[in-house]
Amino acid sequence: MKKKQDDLNNQIKKLENEDYVAKVARSQYYLSEDNEIIFSLPEDNAANEIEKGE
């Protein structure tokens, strides 16, 4: 339970960083800036699954 609480607190700290939020939005929700094209590669999806599992 303590580890889970620490993980949630770390996630909260990350979400306070605008650059991190932008990175998550761009990688998981495919949001882009004007004139930008996003490509999703298989190894990108594997990295996201690993990150979710931590």
N, CA, C, O and CB atoms as a CASP TS submission, in Angstrom:
PFRMAT TS
TARGET T0000
AUTHOR 0000-0000-0000
METHOD Language model
MODEL 1
PARENT N/A
ATOM      1  N   MET     1       0.830  -1.183   0.000  1.00  0.00           N
ATOM      2  CA  MET     1       0.000   0.000   0.000  1.00  0.00           C
ATOM      3  C   MET     1       0.883   1.259   0.000  1.00  0.00           C
ATOM      4  O   MET     1       0.581   2.240  -0.680  1.00  0.00           O
ATOM      5  CB  MET     1      -0.949  -0.009   1.217  1.00  0.00           C
ATOM      6  N   LYS     2       1.966   1.213   0.766  1.00  0.00           N
ATOM      7  CA  LYS     2       2.882   2.360   0.837  1.00  0.00           C
ATOM      8  C   LYS     2       3.510   2.646  -0.527  1.00  0.00           C
ATOM      9  O   LYS     2       3.615   3.803  -0.932  1.00  0.00           O
ATOM     10  CB  LYS     2       3.986   2.103   1.883  1.00  0.00           C
ATOM     11  N   LYS     3       3.930   1.587  -1.241  1.00  0.00           N
ATOM     12  CA  LYS     3       4.526   1.771  -2.562  1.00  0.00           C
ATOM     13  C   LYS     3       3.520   2.380  -3.527  1.00  0.00           C
ATOM     14  O   LYS     3       3.859   3.266  -4.312  1.00  0.00           O
ATOM     15  CB  LYS     3       5.043   0.435  -3.109  1.00  0.00           C
ATOM     16  N   LYS     4       2.291   1.908  -3.468  1.00  0.00           N
ATOM     17  CA  LYS     4       1.253   2.442  -4.356  1.00  0.00           C
ATOM     18  C   LYS     4       1.023   3.927  -4.063  1.00  0.00           C
ATOM     19  O   LYS     4       0.866   4.723  -4.988  1.00  0.00           O
ATOM     20  CB  LYS     4      -0.071   1.647  -4.192  1.00  0.00           C
ATOM     21  N   GLN     5       1.003   4.296  -2.793  1.00  0.00           N
ATOM     22  CA  GLN     5       0.829   5.698  -2.407  1.00  0.00           C
ATOM     23  C   GLN     5       1.999   6.546  -2.919  1.00  0.00           C
ATOM     24  O   GLN     5       1.794   7.649  -3.426  1.00  0.00           O
ATOM     25  CB  GLN     5       0.706   5.825  -0.870  1.00  0.00           C
ATOM     26  N   ASP     6       3.214   6.032  -2.786  1.00  0.00           N
ATOM     27  CA  ASP     6       4.392   6.744  -3.288  1.00  0.00           C
ATOM     28  C   ASP     6       4.323   6.916  -4.799  1.00  0.00           C
ATOM     29  O   ASP     6       4.657   7.979  -5.323  1.00  0.00           O
ATOM     30  CB  ASP     6       5.675   5.997  -2.903  1.00  0.00           C
ATOM     31  N   ASP     7       3.886   5.859  -5.508  1.00  0.00           N
ATOM     32  CA  ASP     7       3.752   5.939  -6.963  1.00  0.00           C
ATOM     33  C   ASP     7       2.717   6.994  -7.357  1.00  0.00           C
ATOM     34  O   ASP     7       2.930   7.754  -8.301  1.00  0.00           O
ATOM     35  CB  ASP     7       3.359   4.567  -7.542  1.00  0.00           C
ATOM     36  N   LEU     8       1.618   7.038  -6.647  1.00  0.00           N
ATOM     37  CA  LEU     8       0.586   8.040  -6.943  1.00  0.00           C
ATOM     38  C   LEU     8       1.085   9.449  -6.659  1.00  0.00           C
ATOM     39  O   LEU     8       0.792  10.373  -7.418  1.00  0.00           O
ATOM     40  CB  LEU     8      -0.679   7.763  -6.126  1.00  0.00           C
ATOM     41  N   ASN     9       1.832   9.624  -5.582  1.00  0.00           N
ATOM     42  CA  ASN     9       2.401  10.940  -5.280  1.00  0.00           C
ATOM     43  C   ASN     9       3.402  11.370  -6.348  1.00  0.00           C
ATOM     44  O   ASN     9       3.451  12.543  -6.718  1.00  0.00           O
ATOM     45  CB  ASN     9       3.078  10.925  -3.906  1.00  0.00           C
ATOM     46  N   ASN    10       4.200  10.421  -6.846  1.00  0.00           N
ATOM     47  CA  ASN    10       5.131  10.739  -7.933  1.00  0.00           C
ATOM     48  C   ASN    10       4.380  11.134  -9.194  1.00  0.00           C
ATOM     49  O   ASN    10       4.781  12.063  -9.896  1.00  0.00           O
ATOM     50  CB  ASN    10       6.049   9.546  -8.222  1.00  0.00           C
ATOM     51  N   GLN    11       3.298  10.436  -9.481  1.00  0.00           N
ATOM     52  CA  GLN    11       2.492  10.762 -10.662  1.00  0.00           C
ATOM     53  C   GLN    11       1.887  12.164 -10.535  1.00  0.00           C
ATOM     54  O   GLN    11       1.827  12.905 -11.516  1.00  0.00           O
ATOM     55  CB  GLN    11       1.372   9.714 -10.859  1.00  0.00           C
ATOM     56  N   ILE    12       1.446  12.520  -9.351  1.00  0.00           N
ATOM     57  CA  ILE    12       0.893  13.864  -9.116  1.00  0.00           C
ATOM     58  C   ILE    12       1.959  14.922  -9.387  1.00  0.00           C
ATOM     59  O   ILE    12       1.685  15.937 -10.026  1.00  0.00           O
ATOM     60  CB  ILE    12       0.359  13.997  -7.660  1.00  0.00           C
ATOM     61  N   LYS    13       3.173  14.681  -8.900  1.00  0.00           N
ATOM     62  CA  LYS    13       4.269  15.628  -9.127  1.00  0.00           C
ATOM     63  C   LYS    13       4.554  15.779 -10.618  1.00  0.00           C
ATOM     64  O   LYS    13       4.782  16.888 -11.102  1.00  0.00           O
ATOM     65  CB  LYS    13       5.539  15.169  -8.389  1.00  0.00           C
ATOM     66  N   LYS    14       4.540  14.658 -11.344  1.00  0.00           N
ATOM     67  CA  LYS    14       4.775  14.710 -12.790  1.00  0.00           C
ATOM     68  C   LYS    14       3.687  15.509 -13.490  1.00  0.00           C
ATOM     69  O   LYS    14       3.972  16.274 -14.412  1.00  0.00           O
ATOM     70  CB  LYS    14       4.844  13.296 -13.375  1.00  0.00           C
ATOM     71  N   LEU    15       2.438  15.337 -13.057  1.00  0.00           N
ATOM     72  CA  LEU    15       1.323  16.026 -13.715  1.00  0.00           C
ATOM     73  C   LEU    15       1.333  17.530 -13.465  1.00  0.00           C
ATOM     74  O   LEU    15       0.628  18.271 -14.150  1.00  0.00           O
ATOM     75  CB  LEU    15       0.008  15.446 -13.242  1.00  0.00           C
ATOM     76  N   GLU    16       2.109  17.986 -12.511  1.00  0.00           N
ATOM     77  CA  GLU    16       2.249  19.419 -12.284  1.00  0.00           C
ATOM     78  C   GLU    16       3.202  20.058 -13.288  1.00  0.00           C
ATOM     79  O   GLU    16       3.269  21.284 -13.384  1.00  0.00           O
ATOM     80  CB  GLU    16       2.734  19.679 -10.870  1.00  0.00           C
ATOM     81  N   ASN    17       3.939  19.239 -14.035  1.00  0.00           N
ATOM     82  CA  ASN    17       4.891  19.712 -15.032  1.00  0.00           C
ATOM     83  C   ASN    17       4.193  19.766 -16.392  1.00  0.00           C
ATOM     84  O   ASN    17       3.757  18.737 -16.907  1.00  0.00           O
ATOM     85  CB  ASN    17       6.153  18.791 -15.086  1.00  0.00           C
ATOM     86  N   GLU    18       4.088  20.954 -16.970  1.00  0.00           N
ATOM     87  CA  GLU    18       3.376  21.126 -18.247  1.00  0.00           C
ATOM     88  C   GLU    18       4.022  20.347 -19.378  1.00  0.00           C
ATOM     89  O   GLU    18       3.323  19.836 -20.253  1.00  0.00           O
ATOM     90  CB  GLU    18       3.316  22.594 -18.620  1.00  0.00           C
ATOM     91  N   ASP    19       5.352  20.247 -19.374  1.00  0.00           N
ATOM     92  CA  ASP    19       6.036  19.487 -20.422  1.00  0.00           C
ATOM     93  C   ASP    19       5.674  18.009 -20.355  1.00  0.00           C
ATOM     94  O   ASP    19       5.480  17.369 -21.389  1.00  0.00           O
ATOM     95  CB  ASP    19       7.553  19.659 -20.303  1.00  0.00           C
ATOM     96  N   TYR    20       5.581  17.469 -19.158  1.00  0.00           N
ATOM     97  CA  TYR    20       5.205  16.061 -18.994  1.00  0.00           C
ATOM     98  C   TYR    20       3.773  15.822 -19.468  1.00  0.00           C
ATOM     99  O   TYR    20       3.499  14.841 -20.159  1.00  0.00           O
ATOM    100  CB  TYR    20       5.354  15.632 -17.521  1.00  0.00           C
ATOM    101  N   VAL    21       2.873  16.711 -19.100  1.00  0.00           N
ATOM    102  CA  VAL    21       1.470  16.571 -19.518  1.00  0.00           C
ATOM    103  C   VAL    21       1.378  16.626 -21.041  1.00  0.00           C
ATOM    104  O   VAL    21       0.638  15.849 -21.644  1.00  0.00           O
ATOM    105  CB  VAL    21       0.587  17.685 -18.879  1.00  0.00           C
ATOM    106  N   ALA    22       2.120  17.533 -21.664  1.00  0.00           N
ATOM    107  CA  ALA    22       2.113  17.632 -23.126  1.00  0.00           C
ATOM    108  C   ALA    22       2.652  16.349 -23.748  1.00  0.00           C
ATOM    109  O   ALA    22       2.112  15.870 -24.746  1.00  0.00           O
ATOM    110  CB  ALA    22       2.947  18.843 -23.594  1.00  0.00           C
ATOM    111  N   LYS    23       3.709  15.791 -23.169  1.00  0.00           N
ATOM    112  CA  LYS    23       4.291  14.546 -23.691  1.00  0.00           C
ATOM    113  C   LYS    23       3.284  13.406 -23.613  1.00  0.00           C
ATOM    114  O   LYS    23       3.139  12.638 -24.565  1.00  0.00           O
ATOM    115  CB  LYS    23       5.570  14.176 -22.910  1.00  0.00           C
ATOM    116  N   VAL    24       2.592  13.293 -22.494  1.00  0.00           N
ATOM    117  CA  VAL    24       1.594  12.235 -22.323  1.00  0.00           C
ATOM    118  C   VAL    24       0.455  12.425 -23.316  1.00  0.00           C
ATOM    119  O   VAL    24       0.021  11.467 -23.956  1.00  0.00           O
ATOM    120  CB  VAL    24       1.050  12.222 -20.877  1.00  0.00           C
ATOM    121  N   ALA    25      -0.025  13.643 -23.448  1.00  0.00           N
ATOM    122  CA  ALA    25      -1.129  13.921 -24.372  1.00  0.00           C
ATOM    123  C   ALA    25      -0.732  13.589 -25.806  1.00  0.00           C
ATOM    124  O   ALA    25      -1.528  13.047 -26.573  1.00  0.00           O
ATOM    125  CB  ALA    25      -1.560  15.395 -24.272  1.00  0.00           C
ATOM    126  N   ARG    26       0.493  13.917 -26.151  1.00  0.00           N
ATOM    127  CA  ARG    26       0.955  13.661 -27.517  1.00  0.00           C
ATOM    128  C   ARG    26       1.168  12.171 -27.765  1.00  0.00           C
ATOM    129  O   ARG    26       0.841  11.680 -28.845  1.00  0.00           O
ATOM    130  CB  ARG    26       2.250  14.424 -27.790  1.00  0.00           C
ATOM    131  N   SER    27       1.707  11.443 -26.789  1.00  0.00           N
ATOM    132  CA  SER    27       2.032  10.038 -27.026  1.00  0.00           C
ATOM    133  C   SER    27       0.821   9.115 -26.865  1.00  0.00           C
ATOM    134  O   SER    27       0.663   8.169 -27.636  1.00  0.00           O
ATOM    135  CB  SER    27       3.130   9.601 -26.083  1.00  0.00           C
ATOM    136  N   GLN    28      -0.021   9.375 -25.889  1.00  0.00           N
ATOM    137  CA  GLN    28      -1.131   8.455 -25.632  1.00  0.00           C
ATOM    138  C   GLN    28      -2.409   8.846 -26.358  1.00  0.00           C
ATOM    139  O   GLN    28      -3.220   7.983 -26.694  1.00  0.00           O
ATOM    140  CB  GLN    28      -1.402   8.381 -24.154  1.00  0.00           C
ATOM    141  N   TYR    29      -2.595  10.127 -26.601  1.00  0.00           N
ATOM    142  CA  TYR    29      -3.848  10.576 -27.209  1.00  0.00           C
ATOM    143  C   TYR    29      -3.649  11.161 -28.601  1.00  0.00           C
ATOM    144  O   TYR    29      -4.590  11.672 -29.209  1.00  0.00           O
ATOM    145  CB  TYR    29      -4.510  11.601 -26.322  1.00  0.00           C
ATOM    146  N   TYR    30      -2.419  11.083 -29.100  1.00  0.00           N
ATOM    147  CA  TYR    30      -2.082  11.516 -30.455  1.00  0.00           C
ATOM    148  C   TYR    30      -2.475  12.959 -30.733  1.00  0.00           C
ATOM    149  O   TYR    30      -2.888  13.290 -31.844  1.00  0.00           O
ATOM    150  CB  TYR    30      -2.747  10.617 -31.456  1.00  0.00           C
ATOM    151  N   LEU    31      -2.347  13.815 -29.730  1.00  0.00           N
ATOM    152  CA  LEU    31      -2.584  15.236 -29.938  1.00  0.00           C
ATOM    153  C   LEU    31      -1.340  15.841 -30.576  1.00  0.00           C
ATOM    154  O   LEU    31      -0.217  15.475 -30.230  1.00  0.00           O
ATOM    155  CB  LEU    31      -2.937  15.954 -28.598  1.00  0.00           C
ATOM    156  N   SER    32      -1.542  16.753 -31.491  1.00  0.00           N
ATOM    157  CA  SER    32      -0.402  17.336 -32.196  1.00  0.00           C
ATOM    158  C   SER    32      -0.527  18.849 -32.259  1.00  0.00           C
ATOM    159  O   SER    32      -1.590  19.426 -32.030  1.00  0.00           O
ATOM    160  CB  SER    32      -0.286  16.756 -33.609  1.00  0.00           C
ATOM    161  N   GLU    33       0.594  19.460 -32.576  1.00  0.00           N
ATOM    162  CA  GLU    33       0.603  20.899 -32.808  1.00  0.00           C
ATOM    163  C   GLU    33       0.250  21.144 -34.269  1.00  0.00           C
ATOM    164  O   GLU    33       0.166  20.198 -35.053  1.00  0.00           O
ATOM    165  CB  GLU    33       1.992  21.529 -32.447  1.00  0.00           C
ATOM    166  N   ASP    34       0.044  22.390 -34.638  1.00  0.00           N
ATOM    167  CA  ASP    34      -0.260  22.722 -36.028  1.00  0.00           C
ATOM    168  C   ASP    34       0.872  22.248 -36.940  1.00  0.00           C
ATOM    169  O   ASP    34       2.049  22.356 -36.594  1.00  0.00           O
ATOM    170  CB  ASP    34      -0.484  24.246 -36.189  1.00  0.00           C
ATOM    171  N   ASN    35       0.504  21.728 -38.092  1.00  0.00           N
ATOM    172  CA  ASN    35       1.448  21.269 -39.115  1.00  0.00           C
ATOM    173  C   ASN    35       2.371  20.166 -38.609  1.00  0.00           C
ATOM    174  O   ASN    35       3.521  20.086 -39.040  1.00  0.00           O
ATOM    175  CB  ASN    35       2.278  22.432 -39.611  1.00  0.00           C
ATOM    176  N   GLU    36       1.901  19.334 -37.722  1.00  0.00           N
ATOM    177  CA  GLU    36       2.703  18.242 -37.183  1.00  0.00           C
ATOM    178  C   GLU    36       1.986  16.926 -37.470  1.00  0.00           C
ATOM    179  O   GLU    36       0.767  16.830 -37.330  1.00  0.00           O
ATOM    180  CB  GLU    36       2.952  18.425 -35.651  1.00  0.00           C
ATOM    181  N   ILE    37       2.749  15.920 -37.869  1.00  0.00           N
ATOM    182  CA  ILE    37       2.212  14.593 -38.133  1.00  0.00           C
ATOM    183  C   ILE    37       2.799  13.644 -37.093  1.00  0.00           C
ATOM    184  O   ILE    37       4.000  13.676 -36.826  1.00  0.00           O
ATOM    185  CB  ILE    37       2.539  14.117 -39.596  1.00  0.00           C
ATOM    186  N   ILE    38       1.951  12.800 -36.508  1.00  0.00           N
ATOM    187  CA  ILE    38       2.397  11.857 -35.495  1.00  0.00           C
ATOM    188  C   ILE    38       2.328  10.453 -36.073  1.00  0.00           C
ATOM    189  O   ILE    38       1.314  10.045 -36.639  1.00  0.00           O
ATOM    190  CB  ILE    38       1.542  11.970 -34.205  1.00  0.00           C
ATOM    191  N   PHE    39       3.430   9.720 -35.919  1.00  0.00           N
ATOM    192  CA  PHE    39       3.496   8.335 -36.346  1.00  0.00           C
ATOM    193  C   PHE    39       3.586   7.459 -35.104  1.00  0.00           C
ATOM    194  O   PHE    39       4.369   7.742 -34.197  1.00  0.00           O
ATOM    195  CB  PHE    39       4.705   8.092 -37.299  1.00  0.00           C
ATOM    196  N   SER    40       2.798   6.409 -35.061  1.00  0.00           N
ATOM    197  CA  SER    40       2.842   5.462 -33.955  1.00  0.00           C
ATOM    198  C   SER    40       3.545   4.195 -34.432  1.00  0.00           C
ATOM    199  O   SER    40       3.075   3.517 -35.346  1.00  0.00           O
ATOM    200  CB  SER    40       1.406   5.143 -33.424  1.00  0.00           C
ATOM    201  N   LEU    41       4.671   3.887 -33.805  1.00  0.00           N
ATOM    202  CA  LEU    41       5.443   2.709 -34.166  1.00  0.00           C
ATOM    203  C   LEU    41       5.221   1.615 -33.129  1.00  0.00           C
ATOM    204  O   LEU    41       4.952   1.921 -31.968  1.00  0.00           O
ATOM    205  CB  LEU    41       6.945   3.051 -34.287  1.00  0.00           C
ATOM    206  N   PRO    42       5.327   0.339 -33.522  1.00  0.00           N
ATOM    207  CA  PRO    42       5.082  -0.760 -32.580  1.00  0.00           C
ATOM    208  C   PRO    42       5.923  -0.670 -31.314  1.00  0.00           C
ATOM    209  O   PRO    42       5.419  -0.955 -30.227  1.00  0.00           O
ATOM    210  CB  PRO    42       5.347  -2.075 -33.255  1.00  0.00           C
ATOM    211  N   GLU    43       7.194  -0.282 -31.424  1.00  0.00           N
ATOM    212  CA  GLU    43       8.024  -0.203 -30.226  1.00  0.00           C
ATOM    213  C   GLU    43       7.566   0.923 -29.301  1.00  0.00           C
ATOM    214  O   GLU    43       7.796   0.850 -28.094  1.00  0.00           O
ATOM    215  CB  GLU    43       9.488   0.000 -30.611  1.00  0.00           C
ATOM    216  N   ASP    44       6.920   1.969 -29.842  1.00  0.00           N
ATOM    217  CA  ASP    44       6.355   3.022 -29.005  1.00  0.00           C
ATOM    218  C   ASP    44       5.244   2.452 -28.130  1.00  0.00           C
ATOM    219  O   ASP    44       5.167   2.769 -26.943  1.00  0.00           O
ATOM    220  CB  ASP    44       5.820   4.182 -29.873  1.00  0.00           C
ATOM    221  N   ASN    45       4.394   1.625 -28.698  1.00  0.00           N
ATOM    222  CA  ASN    45       3.300   1.021 -27.943  1.00  0.00           C
ATOM    223  C   ASN    45       3.828   0.085 -26.864  1.00  0.00           C
ATOM    224  O   ASN    45       3.263   0.023 -25.772  1.00  0.00           O
ATOM    225  CB  ASN    45       2.361   0.265 -28.881  1.00  0.00           C
ATOM    226  N   ALA    46       4.896  -0.640 -27.152  1.00  0.00           N
ATOM    227  CA  ALA    46       5.486  -1.530 -26.156  1.00  0.00           C
ATOM    228  C   ALA    46       6.027  -0.724 -24.989  1.00  0.00           C
ATOM    229  O   ALA    46       5.876  -1.134 -23.838  1.00  0.00           O
ATOM    230  CB  ALA    46       6.601  -2.384 -26.779  1.00  0.00           C
ATOM    231  N   ALA    47       6.653   0.414 -25.261  1.00  0.00           N
ATOM    232  CA  ALA    47       7.184   1.269 -24.202  1.00  0.00           C
ATOM    233  C   ALA    47       6.055   1.797 -23.318  1.00  0.00           C
ATOM    234  O   ALA    47       6.212   1.892 -22.101  1.00  0.00           O
ATOM    235  CB  ALA    47       7.980   2.440 -24.803  1.00  0.00           C
ATOM    236  N   ASN    48       4.918   2.139 -23.927  1.00  0.00           N
ATOM    237  CA  ASN    48       3.777   2.629 -23.154  1.00  0.00           C
ATOM    238  C   ASN    48       3.248   1.533 -22.241  1.00  0.00           C
ATOM    239  O   ASN    48       2.882   1.812 -21.099  1.00  0.00           O
ATOM    240  CB  ASN    48       2.661   3.131 -24.088  1.00  0.00           C
ATOM    241  N   GLU    49       3.199   0.294 -22.716  1.00  0.00           N
ATOM    242  CA  GLU    49       2.710  -0.811 -21.892  1.00  0.00           C
ATOM    243  C   GLU    49       3.636  -1.059 -20.715  1.00  0.00           C
ATOM    244  O   GLU    49       3.175  -1.349 -19.611  1.00  0.00           O
ATOM    245  CB  GLU    49       2.570  -2.085 -22.729  1.00  0.00           C
ATOM    246  N   ILE    50       4.936  -0.948 -20.939  1.00  0.00           N
ATOM    247  CA  ILE    50       5.903  -1.119 -19.850  1.00  0.00           C
ATOM    248  C   ILE    50       5.716  -0.020 -18.813  1.00  0.00           C
ATOM    249  O   ILE    50       5.728  -0.284 -17.610  1.00  0.00           O
ATOM    250  CB  ILE    50       7.354  -1.107 -20.394  1.00  0.00           C
ATOM    251  N   GLU    51       5.542   1.225 -19.285  1.00  0.00           N
ATOM    252  CA  GLU    51       5.367   2.361 -18.366  1.00  0.00           C
ATOM    253  C   GLU    51       4.103   2.181 -17.531  1.00  0.00           C
ATOM    254  O   GLU    51       4.112   2.482 -16.338  1.00  0.00           O
ATOM    255  CB  GLU    51       5.303   3.695 -19.151  1.00  0.00           C
ATOM    256  N   LYS    52       3.026   1.701 -18.124  1.00  0.00           N
ATOM    257  CA  LYS    52       1.777   1.499 -17.401  1.00  0.00           C
ATOM    258  C   LYS    52       1.924   0.429 -16.323  1.00  0.00           C
ATOM    259  O   LYS    52       1.281   0.504 -15.276  1.00  0.00           O
ATOM    260  CB  LYS    52       0.663   1.116 -18.370  1.00  0.00           C
ATOM    261  N   GLY    53       2.769  -0.562 -16.579  1.00  0.00           N
ATOM    262  CA  GLY    53       2.943  -1.654 -15.656  1.00  0.00           C
ATOM    263  C   GLY    53       3.755  -1.322 -14.432  1.00  0.00           C
ATOM    264  O   GLY    53       3.756  -2.091 -13.470  1.00  0.00           O
ATOM    265  N   GLU    54       4.449  -0.198 -14.436  1.00  0.00           N
ATOM    266  CA  GLU    54       5.291   0.165 -13.292  1.00  0.00           C
ATOM    267  C   GLU    54       4.506   0.681 -12.135  1.00  0.00           C
ATOM    268  O   GLU    54       5.082   1.026 -11.103  1.00  0.00           O
ATOM    269  CB  GLU    54       6.292   1.183 -13.687  1.00  0.00           C
TER
END
